[in-house]
Amino acid sequence: MAVSQFSAASTRPEAFSQPHHCTSLSRLFDFGSRSSGSKLFSIRTLTSRPVRRYFSVKNVSSEPKQKLKDTITEQEAPTTHSSFTPDAASIASSIKYHAEFTPLFSPEHFELPKAFFATAQSVRDALIINWNATYDYHEKLNVKQAYYLSMEFLQGRALLNAIGNLELTGAYAEALKKLGHELENVASQEPDAALGNGGLGRLASCFLDSLATLNYPAWGYGLRYKYGLFKQRITKDGQEEVAEDWLEMGNPWEVVRNDVSYPVKFYGKVESGSDGKKHWIGGEDIKAVAYDVPIPGYKTKNTINLRLWSTKAPSEDFDLHAFNTGEHTKAYEALTNAEKICYVLYPGDESMEGKVLRLKQQYTLCSASLQDIIACFERRSGANIKWEEFPEKVAVQMNDTHPTLCIPELMRILIDLKGLSWKEAWNITCRAVAYTNHTVLPEALEKWSLELMQKLLPRHVEIIEMIDEELVHTIVSEYGTDDSELLEKKLKEMRILENVELPAAFVDLFVKPEESPVDLPSEELESSVDLPSEELENSVDFPSEELESSVDLPSEELESSEETVDPVDEEGESEEKVSQKKTIVLPEPVPELPKMVRMANLCVVGGHAVNGVAEIHSEIVKEEVFNAFFKLWPEKFQNKTNGVTPRRWIRYCNPELSKIITNWTGSEDWVLNTEKLAELRKFADTDDLQTQWRAVKRSNKLKLVSFLKEKTGYSVSPDAMFDIQVKRIHEYKRQLLNILGIVYRYKKMKEMSAMERKAKFVPRVCIFGGKAFATYIQAKRIVKFITDVGSTVNHDPEIGDLLKVVFVPDYNVSVAELLIPASELSQHISTAGMEASGTSNMKFAMNGCILIGTLDGANVEIREEVGKDNFFLFGAEAHEIAGLRKERAEGKFVPDPRFEEVKEFVRSGVFGPYNYEELMGSLEGTEGFGLADYFLVGKDFPSYLECQEKVDEAYRDQNIWTRMSILNTAGSPKFSSDRTIHEYAKHIWNIEPVELP
C-alpha cells in the first residue's frame, strides 16, 4: 500500500483557501531553532481572490510503482514572507478562525470544550510546519533513524507541553484571556490519551520528548486504542472498570493518513512456489491505517512523529446480502474482527479469544511498522537499493517483549518478498534490531502457545523454528557433547521453543536405553496390560527433559501404583475369573507439557543489544534472567538506566518550583542541562531558599487538597505530611505493605489518648493511586482493602486530621502532574530485585519529594545521587530474597508480633463486613500458590515500621526536612531521559543529532 510523506505546508484545507474576511487569520507558524533564540512565524499574505493549489506528494510502496515528484503547483498571487515574534493578538485570531472554520461545536457559544479544540488546532498548525520541515530534511539527508516500537505510549495531555516546548505559554495565556478564558481551564478540558497504563508507556513518551528535544532522527510506533486500558471507578465494591472515552469528541492532535495503510494477514497456510520461495496465502486480511501525532522538541524546530496504527477491513468485506436478510451480526463480522484489534490495551487473555486478540495486536504493530520502515528505506535508497545497508539506516528498538515478532516478520519480508537468502536476512535483522528488558518477573517474560501461533502466523513459526535450530547448533558447538547433562541443561534453558523435541539433526544427542517405567516380567505385562508394541514403545520414549518429570517417580508412588483391579476380559471371561489374575497397573502418563514460544529468548537471540533499565536490574538480567546467554554473548548486554523528561516533570507540572530553580541557578539552562540542578546543593541550608521552597510546596498541596475534595469527597489538611504511593497495583509493588503499616498506625492511635496520639504521630494524608488489571483478583482485593480502610479512618472523629487515607480514582498522567509536585514522602517499596527500574521515583525526587524504599530498581542509584541521609531505606536486599523464601518454605520464618497483631486487627471486622481472609491468608503458610507471603511483606514489616518512625522524626524539624527535599532535587540530574537517550543513541542505535537549518 502507498505511503505518503507529510503534506507540505499544512494538511488542513482552510490553510490553503480562505474568504477575504479571514485573510488576516491565515498565518501559519514556523518556529526558529534553539540556537537562534527567536520564535518565528512564517506568514503568507493572501489576496482576496480565491486561491487554488494542486498537490502532488511523494507516494512509495514496498511494491514497485511510478515515483511521483514532491512538488506543489500553485496558481495564486505573489506572496510575501516576513518573520515576527508571535503575539497574543495573532494567536487569538488563529483560535477564533478555528472556532469558526474548523467547527466541531455549534457556532452560538465559545465554551471551554470548544475553546480547547480551537486552541489545540491552532497549535497543531504550528507543529505541522516544523513537522514537515523535519521530515523533509531527514529525507534529504537520508540519515540513520531510530524507530521505537512500544505497545504503550502514555502521553498525557499535549496542549501545555506543546506550547511550552514552542515557548508560547505566555502568549497563549494572554490570547485566551482576550477570548474570555483562562489557559489552565482550557487545558483541563483535554482528556489524557488512553494509549498506555504505567511506567512502560510513560517511559516511551519521555523518550520521544527527549529524542525531539535533542534533535535525533526518530519515530515512535504504537497502536491507536479506542477504549484504552479502562477508566477506573471506585465504588463500595472496590474497583470498577469502564471503557475510556478519550476519542469520543475526536483527537485534535492526530492526522489520519488514509493513503498510508498496509495489509496485515492472519491464519492461512504456507506453500512453496515453483521458484522455491515460500508463499503465505489465504486466511484473514485486514488493513492497518496510520494516524500521526507530532512530538515537538523543546526550543528547537525538530518535531518528530508518533505513528499509531488503527485497524479496519475494506468495505467490500461488509456482507450486504446477509444484512438485508436480517443476519446483521454475520454481515459486519469481518469489519468487527478487524476493528476490535485496536479496541482495548491488554485485553483479558484468560480465554482463547483474548489470547488470539493479544497476539493479533502484537503482530499488527510489528508488521505495519516494519512495512512502513522498509518503504521509507526503499524510498530514500532510490533505484539502487542495497539491503546490506539497511542496518546503517535503520535502528529498531523493541520496548519489552511485545514487539518480538519484529524479528521473524523482518526475516519474512526480506526472504519471501525481497528475495534475500536466509544468511543475508539474518545478518540484517540481527544488526537492525535491539531489545529492552523491563522485567525479571517470570510471568511477564512472555510465552505464547506454539499451537496458537502456528494457526495464526504459520510462516512466522517456520522462521522461528529455523532460528531455534540455528540456536541449538550454536549451543552444541559451544558446549560440546561430552557433558550431556550440562548440554541438556543449557538447551532447556536457552531454546526459543519450550517443551518441543529437538530438531531432526540433533535427535540422536540424548539417546537413552529404552526401559519400562516399572520393572515387570514379560508374562505379567502380557496378562495385565494389553497394549500394541508400538504403544509400549511410545509410553517410555520421551525426550530427555521429559523423562525426569514423567518416569522418575518416588518409590512410594511406584508402590501405590501397583494395585489390583478387576478389568473386563475382552473374551467374555467372568469377572470372578479375571479377578483371580495378578494384575499391575502402570502409572498414569504425565500430561504432555505445553509447547511454547519464549519471546524473551527470541529477543536476545535476534537482537544485537539487550539492555536493562537500572544498574541493579541489568546485573540481575546478566546473572540470573539471561545468564546462559550472557556467558555466550557478553558483548550484547548493556545497562541504560531509565530517565524522565524534565520539561513535563518539573518545568510544566511545577512552574512555581521551576521559577525558584531558575532564580537560584541563574538561568533556565537546567531544563536542557539538568546537571545545573546540582548547583542547588550549595544553597540547601540557606534560609531564603528554604522559605521559598516550603511556600511552593504548600501552594502545590493546596491545589491537591481542592482536587481530592472534588474527586473523592474527602477533606484533608494541607498542614499534614502528604505521603503518596501511585503506581500499578501489583503484589510485588507492595501497596499491601503500605496499607498494613497505616492500619497498624491507626490501631496504635486508637489505643492512645488524644494528647498521647498528638504527641506521638505526625499528621499524615496517605494517598494511593493506580489501576489493578481487570482479571488480577488479588490486586483488586488490595484496592478494596485500601478504600475500606479509608472509609473507616476518614470518618473516625477521634482521629480527625491526624490520619487520612485517600484512594484517587483513575490515576493517569494528569493526576500525577498534580500529585507529584505536592508530595513530601513517596513510597517505592517493592520486594528487592523485582522492580526493574521505576520512573515515578525519579519524578518525585526531581520535585523535592523524599523517598522511602527498598534497594530495588532505580532506588539504588537515586539513593547514591541524593545522598544516603536523604533517602529512607528499609527491607531485605535482592541477594537475600531467595534464601528468605527458602527459609519460609522450610517453616523457619518467625513473624514479628506486630505483623500478627495487624492481621488479627483486620480480621476483627473493624473495616467492614468484607471477608479479607484470602488477602490475609496469602501472607501465611509455608508454600503453595497464593500463599507463603511470596513478596515478603511479613519479613519487611518490622523494618518498614521502624523506618516510618524515622520519617516522623525528620518531618518534625522542617529545616532538616526542607534541606533533604532540596538535596533530592539537586541530586536528580542523572535521571533525565535526555541522558538516557544520548546513551541509547551512542551505544545501541548509532545515530547522530540532526539540527534543522
Backbone hydrogen bonds, N-H to C=O, Kabsch-Sander energy under -0.5 kcal/mol:
donor,donor_aa,acceptor,acceptor_aa,energy
3,V,60,V,-2.1
5,Q,58,K,-0.9
10,S,8,A,-2.6
15,A,12,R,-1.6
16,F,13,P,-2.0
17,S,13,P,-1.5
22,C,19,P,-1.5
23,T,20,H,-1.8
25,L,22,C,-1.9
26,S,23,T,-1.6
28,L,42,S,-0.9
30,D,40,L,-1.0
36,S,33,S,-0.7
37,G,33,S,-1.0
37,G,34,R,-0.6
38,S,33,S,-0.5
40,L,38,S,-0.5
41,F,84,F,-0.9
42,S,28,L,-1.0
43,I,41,F,-0.7
43,I,82,S,-1.2
45,T,43,I,-0.6
45,T,80,T,-0.8
46,L,44,R,-0.6
52,R,75,Q,-1.4
54,Y,73,T,-2.5
55,F,53,R,-0.5
56,S,71,T,-1.4
60,V,3,V,-1.9
71,T,56,S,-1.0
71,T,69,K,-1.5
73,T,54,Y,-1.8
74,E,72,I,-0.6
75,Q,52,R,-2.0
76,E,74,E,-0.5
91,I,87,D,-2.0
92,A,88,A,-2.7
93,S,89,A,-2.0
94,S,90,S,-1.9
95,I,91,I,-2.5
96,K,92,A,-2.6
97,Y,93,S,-2.4
98,H,94,S,-2.1
99,A,95,I,-2.3
100,E,96,K,-1.5
101,F,97,Y,-3.4
102,T,98,H,-1.8
109,H,106,S,-0.5
115,A,111,E,-2.6
116,F,112,L,-2.6
117,F,113,P,-2.1
118,A,114,K,-2.4
119,T,115,A,-2.3
120,A,116,F,-3.1
121,Q,117,F,-2.4
122,S,118,A,-1.8
123,V,119,T,-2.3
124,R,120,A,-2.7
125,D,121,Q,-1.8
126,A,122,S,-1.1
127,L,123,V,-2.2
128,I,124,R,-2.7
129,I,125,D,-1.2
130,N,126,A,-1.2
131,W,127,L,-2.8
132,N,128,I,-2.9
133,A,129,I,-2.1
134,T,130,N,-2.5
135,Y,131,W,-2.3
136,D,132,N,-2.8
137,Y,133,A,-2.2
138,H,134,T,-2.2
139,E,135,Y,-2.3
140,K,136,D,-2.6
141,L,137,Y,-2.3
142,N,138,H,-1.7
143,V,138,H,-1.0
145,Q,393,K,-2.4
146,A,217,P,-2.2
147,Y,395,A,-3.2
148,Y,219,W,-2.8
149,L,147,Y,-0.7
149,L,397,Q,-2.5
150,S,148,Y,-0.5
150,S,221,Y,-2.2
153,F,195,L,-1.7
154,L,201,G,-1.3
155,Q,153,F,-1.5
162,A,158,A,-2.7
163,I,159,L,-2.5
164,G,160,L,-1.7
165,N,161,N,-2.5
166,L,162,A,-1.8
167,E,164,G,-1.4
168,L,163,I,-3.5
169,T,163,I,-0.6
172,Y,168,L,-2.6
173,A,169,T,-2.3
174,E,170,G,-2.3
175,A,171,A,-2.3
176,L,172,Y,-2.5
177,K,173,A,-1.7
178,K,174,E,-1.9
179,L,175,A,-1.1
180,G,177,K,-1.5
181,H,176,L,-3.0
186,V,182,E,-2.3
187,A,183,L,-2.9
188,S,184,E,-1.4
189,Q,186,V,-1.5
190,E,187,A,-1.5
193,A,156,G,-0.6
195,L,193,A,-1.8
202,R,198,G,-2.2
203,L,199,G,-2.5
204,A,200,L,-1.7
205,S,201,G,-1.8
206,C,202,R,-2.3
207,F,203,L,-2.6
208,L,204,A,-1.8
209,D,205,S,-2.0
210,S,206,C,-2.3
211,L,207,F,-2.9
212,A,208,L,-2.4
213,T,209,D,-2.4
214,L,210,S,-2.6
215,N,212,A,-1.2
216,Y,211,L,-2.4
218,A,216,Y,-0.8
219,W,146,A,-2.1
220,G,305,N,-2.4
221,Y,148,Y,-2.6
222,G,307,R,-2.1
224,R,309,W,-2.4
225,Y,223,L,-1.1
226,K,342,C,-2.7
227,Y,343,Y,-3.5
231,K,242,V,-4.0
232,Q,230,F,-0.5
233,R,240,E,-2.9
235,T,233,R,-0.6
235,T,238,G,-3.0
238,G,235,T,-1.9
240,E,233,R,-2.8
242,V,231,K,-2.2
244,E,227,Y,-1.8
247,L,226,K,-0.5
248,E,245,D,-1.7
250,G,247,L,-1.3
254,E,251,N,-0.9
255,V,292,D,-2.1
257,R,290,A,-3.2
258,N,256,V,-0.8
260,V,257,R,-2.2
261,S,2,A,-1.0
261,S,259,D,-0.7
262,Y,288,A,-1.9
264,V,286,I,-2.2
266,F,284,E,-2.6
267,Y,456,L,-2.4
269,K,281,I,-2.4
271,E,279,H,-2.8
273,G,271,E,-0.5
273,G,277,K,-3.3
276,G,273,G,-1.9
279,H,271,E,-3.3
281,I,269,K,-2.8
281,I,279,H,-0.7
284,E,266,F,-2.6
286,I,264,V,-2.7
287,K,312,K,-2.9
288,A,262,Y,-2.7
289,V,287,K,-0.6
289,V,310,S,-3.4
290,A,257,R,-0.7
290,A,260,V,-2.3
291,Y,308,L,-2.5
292,D,255,V,-2.7
293,V,306,L,-2.1
295,I,304,I,-2.8
297,G,302,N,-1.9
299,K,165,N,-2.1
299,K,297,G,-0.5
300,T,297,G,-0.7
303,T,130,N,-0.5
304,I,295,I,-2.0
305,N,218,A,-0.7
306,L,293,V,-2.3
307,R,220,G,-2.9
307,R,305,N,-0.6
308,L,291,Y,-3.2
308,L,306,L,-0.6
309,W,222,G,-2.1
310,S,289,V,-2.5
312,K,287,K,-2.4
317,D,314,P,-2.1
318,F,315,S,-2.2
319,D,317,D,-0.6
319,D,331,A,-2.5
320,L,318,F,-1.4
323,F,319,D,-2.1
324,N,320,L,-2.5
325,T,321,H,-1.3
326,G,323,F,-1.6
327,E,322,A,-2.4
328,H,326,G,-1.7
331,A,327,E,-1.9
332,Y,328,H,-1.5
333,E,330,K,-1.1
336,T,332,Y,-2.6
337,N,333,E,-2.6
338,A,334,A,-1.6
339,E,335,L,-2.7
340,K,336,T,-2.6
341,I,338,A,-1.0
342,C,339,E,-1.4
343,Y,340,K,-1.6
344,V,340,K,-0.6
345,L,228,G,-1.8
355,K,351,S,-1.9
356,V,352,M,-2.6
357,L,353,E,-2.2
358,R,354,G,-2.2
359,L,355,K,-2.3
360,K,356,V,-2.4
361,Q,357,L,-2.3
362,Q,358,R,-2.3
363,Y,359,L,-2.4
364,T,360,K,-2.6
365,L,361,Q,-2.3
366,C,362,Q,-2.0
367,S,363,Y,-3.3
368,A,364,T,-2.1
369,S,365,L,-1.6
370,L,366,C,-2.4
371,Q,367,S,-2.5
372,D,368,A,-2.0
373,I,369,S,-2.7
374,I,370,L,-2.8
375,A,371,Q,-2.1
376,C,372,D,-2.0
377,F,373,I,-2.3
378,E,374,I,-2.7
379,R,375,A,-2.4
380,R,376,C,-2.7
381,S,377,F,-1.8
382,G,378,E,-1.3
384,N,381,S,-0.8
385,I,383,A,-1.0
386,K,384,N,-0.5
387,W,385,I,-0.6
389,E,386,K,-2.1
390,F,387,W,-1.9
392,E,389,E,-1.2
393,K,389,E,-0.6
393,K,390,F,-1.7
394,V,390,F,-1.7
395,A,145,Q,-2.0
396,V,432,A,-3.2
397,Q,147,Y,-2.9
397,Q,395,A,-0.6
398,M,396,V,-0.6
398,M,434,A,-2.7
399,N,149,L,-2.5
399,N,397,Q,-0.7
400,D,398,M,-1.3
400,D,436,T,-1.5
404,T,401,T,-2.1
406,C,403,P,-2.2
407,I,404,T,-2.3
409,E,405,L,-2.2
410,L,406,C,-2.6
411,M,407,I,-1.9
412,R,408,P,-2.6
413,I,409,E,-2.5
414,L,410,L,-2.4
415,I,411,M,-2.7
416,D,412,R,-2.6
417,L,412,R,-0.8
417,L,413,I,-1.2
418,K,413,I,-1.7
419,G,415,I,-0.6
420,L,414,L,-2.8
425,A,421,S,-2.7
426,W,422,W,-2.8
427,N,423,K,-2.2
428,I,424,E,-2.1
429,T,425,A,-2.7
430,C,426,W,-2.5
431,R,427,N,-1.4
432,A,428,I,-1.5
433,V,429,T,-1.8
434,A,396,V,-2.2
435,Y,609,A,-2.6
436,T,398,M,-2.5
437,N,435,Y,-0.6
437,N,611,N,-2.5
444,A,441,L,-1.4
445,L,441,L,-0.8
445,L,442,P,-1.0
446,E,444,A,-1.4
448,W,597,V,-2.1
450,L,595,K,-2.6
451,E,595,K,-0.5
453,M,449,S,-2.4
454,Q,450,L,-2.5
455,K,451,E,-1.7
456,L,452,L,-2.6
457,L,453,M,-3.2
461,V,457,L,-1.8
462,E,458,P,-1.5
463,I,459,R,-1.8
464,I,460,H,-2.8
465,E,461,V,-2.7
466,M,462,E,-1.7
467,I,463,I,-2.4
468,D,464,I,-2.8
469,E,465,E,-2.1
470,E,466,M,-2.3
471,L,467,I,-2.3
472,V,468,D,-2.6
473,H,469,E,-2.3
474,T,470,E,-2.1
475,I,471,L,-2.7
476,V,472,V,-2.7
477,S,473,H,-2.3
478,E,474,T,-2.3
479,Y,475,I,-2.6
480,G,476,V,-2.2
484,S,482,D,-1.1
487,L,483,D,-2.3
488,E,484,S,-2.7
489,K,485,E,-2.2
490,K,486,L,-2.5
491,L,487,L,-2.5
492,K,488,E,-2.3
493,E,489,K,-1.9
494,M,490,K,-2.6
495,R,491,L,-2.1
498,E,496,I,-0.6
498,E,596,M,-2.7
500,V,497,L,-0.5
506,F,503,P,-2.6
507,V,504,A,-1.0
509,L,506,F,-1.8
510,F,507,V,-0.5
511,V,508,D,-0.9
520,L,518,V,-1.3
524,E,521,P,-0.5
525,L,521,P,-1.9
526,E,522,S,-2.3
527,S,523,E,-2.0
528,S,524,E,-1.9
529,V,525,L,-2.5
530,D,528,S,-0.5
531,L,529,V,-1.3
535,E,532,P,-0.7
536,L,532,P,-1.9
537,E,533,S,-2.1
538,N,534,E,-2.1
539,S,535,E,-1.7
540,V,537,E,-1.4
541,D,537,E,-1.0
542,F,540,V,-1.5
546,E,543,P,-1.2
547,L,543,P,-1.6
548,E,544,S,-1.1
549,S,545,E,-0.7
550,S,546,E,-1.9
551,V,547,L,-2.6
552,D,547,L,-1.1
553,L,551,V,-2.1
557,E,554,P,-0.9
558,L,554,P,-1.8
559,E,555,S,-2.6
560,S,556,E,-2.2
561,S,557,E,-1.2
562,E,558,L,-0.7
562,E,559,E,-1.2
563,E,561,S,-1.7
569,D,567,P,-0.6
572,G,569,D,-1.6
578,V,574,S,-2.3
579,S,575,E,-2.5
580,Q,576,E,-0.6
580,Q,577,K,-0.8
581,K,578,V,-1.9
583,T,581,K,-0.7
585,V,561,S,-0.6
596,M,498,E,-1.7
596,M,594,P,-0.5
597,V,448,W,-3.0
598,R,496,I,-3.2
598,R,596,M,-0.6
599,M,446,E,-1.8
599,M,597,V,-1.0
600,A,446,E,-0.7
602,L,598,R,-1.8
603,C,599,M,-2.2
604,V,600,A,-2.2
605,V,601,N,-2.4
606,G,602,L,-2.7
607,G,603,C,-1.6
608,H,433,V,-2.7
610,V,636,K,-2.7
611,N,435,Y,-2.2
612,G,638,Q,-2.0
618,S,614,A,-3.1
619,E,615,E,-1.7
620,I,616,I,-1.9
621,V,617,H,-2.6
622,K,618,S,-1.9
623,E,619,E,-3.0
624,E,620,I,-2.6
625,V,620,I,-1.8
626,F,621,V,-2.9
627,N,624,E,-0.9
630,F,626,F,-2.7
631,K,627,N,-2.3
632,L,628,A,-1.4
633,W,629,F,-3.5
636,K,633,W,-1.7
637,F,634,P,-1.0
638,Q,610,V,-2.5
640,K,612,G,-2.0
642,N,613,V,-2.4
644,V,975,F,-2.5
649,W,645,T,-2.1
650,I,646,P,-1.0
651,R,646,P,-2.5
652,Y,647,R,-2.6
653,C,648,R,-1.2
654,N,650,I,-2.0
658,S,654,N,-2.2
659,K,655,P,-1.9
660,I,656,E,-1.6
661,I,657,L,-2.6
662,T,658,S,-2.6
663,N,659,K,-2.6
664,W,660,I,-2.5
665,T,661,I,-2.1
666,G,662,T,-1.5
671,V,668,E,-1.9
672,L,669,D,-1.4
673,N,669,D,-3.0
674,T,672,L,-0.6
676,K,673,N,-2.2
677,L,674,T,-2.1
678,A,675,E,-1.4
679,E,676,K,-1.7
680,L,677,L,-2.0
681,R,678,A,-1.7
682,K,679,E,-0.8
683,F,680,L,-1.6
684,A,681,R,-1.5
686,T,683,F,-2.0
690,Q,686,T,-2.4
691,T,687,D,-2.6
692,Q,688,D,-2.4
693,W,689,L,-3.0
694,R,690,Q,-2.4
695,A,691,T,-1.9
696,V,692,Q,-2.2
697,K,693,W,-2.1
698,R,694,R,-2.4
699,S,695,A,-2.2
700,N,696,V,-2.3
701,K,697,K,-2.1
702,L,698,R,-2.3
703,K,699,S,-1.6
704,L,700,N,-1.8
705,V,701,K,-2.4
706,S,702,L,-1.8
707,F,703,K,-1.9
708,L,704,L,-3.0
709,K,705,V,-1.9
710,E,706,S,-2.1
711,K,707,F,-2.6
712,T,708,L,-2.6
713,G,708,L,-0.9
713,G,709,K,-1.0
714,Y,708,L,-0.7
720,A,717,S,-1.2
721,M,763,P,-2.8
723,D,721,M,-0.8
723,D,765,V,-2.7
724,I,722,F,-0.5
724,I,825,L,-2.9
725,Q,767,I,-2.7
727,K,769,G,-2.2
729,I,771,K,-1.9
730,H,728,R,-0.6
733,K,730,H,-0.8
734,R,730,H,-0.8
734,R,731,E,-0.7
735,Q,730,H,-0.6
738,N,734,R,-1.5
739,I,735,Q,-2.6
740,L,736,L,-2.2
741,G,737,L,-1.9
742,I,738,N,-1.9
743,V,739,I,-2.5
744,Y,740,L,-2.4
745,R,741,G,-2.1
746,Y,742,I,-2.8
747,K,743,V,-2.6
748,K,744,Y,-2.4
749,M,745,R,-2.2
750,K,746,Y,-2.3
751,E,747,K,-1.1
752,M,749,M,-1.6
757,R,753,S,-2.7
758,K,754,A,-1.7
759,A,755,M,-1.7
760,K,756,E,-2.2
761,F,757,R,-2.4
764,R,802,L,-1.9
765,V,721,M,-3.1
766,C,764,R,-0.6
766,C,804,K,-3.2
767,I,723,D,-3.2
767,I,765,V,-0.7
768,F,806,V,-2.9
769,G,725,Q,-1.4
770,G,808,V,-0.6
776,Y,773,F,-2.0
777,I,775,T,-1.2
780,K,776,Y,-1.9
781,R,777,I,-2.0
782,I,778,Q,-1.8
783,V,779,A,-1.9
784,K,780,K,-2.3
785,F,781,R,-2.6
786,I,782,I,-2.5
787,T,783,V,-2.3
788,D,784,K,-2.2
789,V,785,F,-2.6
790,G,786,I,-2.5
791,S,787,T,-2.3
792,T,788,D,-1.9
793,V,789,V,-3.0
794,N,790,G,-2.5
795,H,792,T,-0.6
796,D,793,V,-1.6
799,I,796,D,-1.0
800,G,796,D,-1.9
802,L,799,I,-2.1
803,L,800,G,-0.8
804,K,764,R,-1.8
806,V,766,C,-2.9
808,V,768,F,-3.1
808,V,806,V,-0.6
816,A,812,N,-2.4
817,E,813,V,-2.1
818,L,815,V,-1.3
819,L,815,V,-2.6
820,I,816,A,-2.7
822,A,818,L,-0.8
823,S,819,L,-0.8
823,S,820,I,-1.1
824,E,722,F,-2.3
825,L,722,F,-2.1
826,S,850,I,-2.2
827,Q,724,I,-2.2
828,H,826,S,-0.5
828,H,852,I,-2.7
831,T,732,Y,-1.7
834,M,831,T,-1.9
836,A,834,M,-0.6
842,M,839,T,-0.5
843,K,839,T,-1.7
844,F,840,S,-2.6
845,A,841,N,-2.0
846,M,842,M,-2.4
847,N,843,K,-1.4
848,G,845,A,-1.9
849,C,844,F,-2.4
850,I,824,E,-2.2
852,I,826,S,-2.5
853,G,872,F,-2.7
854,T,828,H,-1.3
856,D,854,T,-2.0
857,G,835,E,-0.5
858,A,837,S,-2.4
859,N,856,D,-1.8
860,V,857,G,-1.1
862,I,858,A,-2.8
863,R,859,N,-2.7
864,E,860,V,-1.5
865,E,861,E,-2.2
866,V,862,I,-3.0
867,G,863,R,-1.5
870,N,867,G,-1.9
871,F,868,K,-1.0
872,F,851,L,-2.8
873,L,871,F,-0.8
874,F,853,G,-1.5
880,E,877,E,-1.9
881,I,877,E,-0.7
881,I,878,A,-1.0
884,L,880,E,-2.1
885,R,881,I,-2.3
886,K,882,A,-2.1
887,E,883,G,-2.4
888,R,884,L,-1.9
889,A,885,R,-2.4
890,E,886,K,-1.8
891,G,888,R,-1.9
892,K,887,E,-2.4
893,F,887,E,-0.6
899,F,896,D,-1.0
900,E,896,D,-1.7
901,E,897,P,-2.3
902,V,898,R,-2.0
903,K,899,F,-1.9
904,E,900,E,-2.1
905,F,901,E,-1.9
906,V,902,V,-2.0
907,R,903,K,-2.3
908,S,904,E,-0.9
909,G,906,V,-1.4
910,V,905,F,-0.8
912,G,909,G,-1.8
916,Y,914,Y,-0.8
920,M,916,Y,-2.8
921,G,917,E,-3.1
922,S,918,E,-1.3
923,L,920,M,-1.6
924,E,921,G,-1.9
931,L,928,G,-1.9
932,A,924,E,-3.3
933,D,922,S,-2.3
934,Y,931,L,-0.6
936,L,933,D,-2.3
940,D,936,L,-1.9
941,F,937,V,-1.1
944,Y,940,D,-2.4
945,L,941,F,-2.4
946,E,942,P,-2.2
947,C,943,S,-1.9
948,Q,944,Y,-2.2
949,E,945,L,-1.5
950,K,946,E,-1.2
951,V,947,C,-1.6
952,D,948,Q,-2.1
953,E,949,E,-2.0
954,A,950,K,-2.3
955,Y,951,V,-2.4
956,R,952,D,-1.4
957,D,953,E,-0.6
957,D,954,A,-1.0
958,Q,956,R,-0.9
961,W,957,D,-2.5
962,T,958,Q,-2.5
963,R,959,N,-2.1
964,M,960,I,-2.3
965,S,961,W,-2.2
966,I,962,T,-2.7
967,L,963,R,-2.3
968,N,964,M,-1.4
969,T,965,S,-1.7
970,A,966,I,-2.6
971,G,967,L,-1.3
972,S,969,T,-1.5
975,F,972,S,-1.7
976,S,973,P,-1.3
977,S,644,V,-1.7
979,R,976,S,-0.7
980,T,976,S,-1.2
981,I,977,S,-2.7
982,H,978,D,-2.2
983,E,979,R,-1.7
984,Y,980,T,-2.4
985,A,981,I,-2.9
986,K,982,H,-2.0
987,H,983,E,-2.8
988,I,984,Y,-2.2
989,W,984,Y,-2.8
990,N,984,Y,-0.5
990,N,985,A,-1.1
991,I,985,A,-1.5
994,V,215,N,-3.9
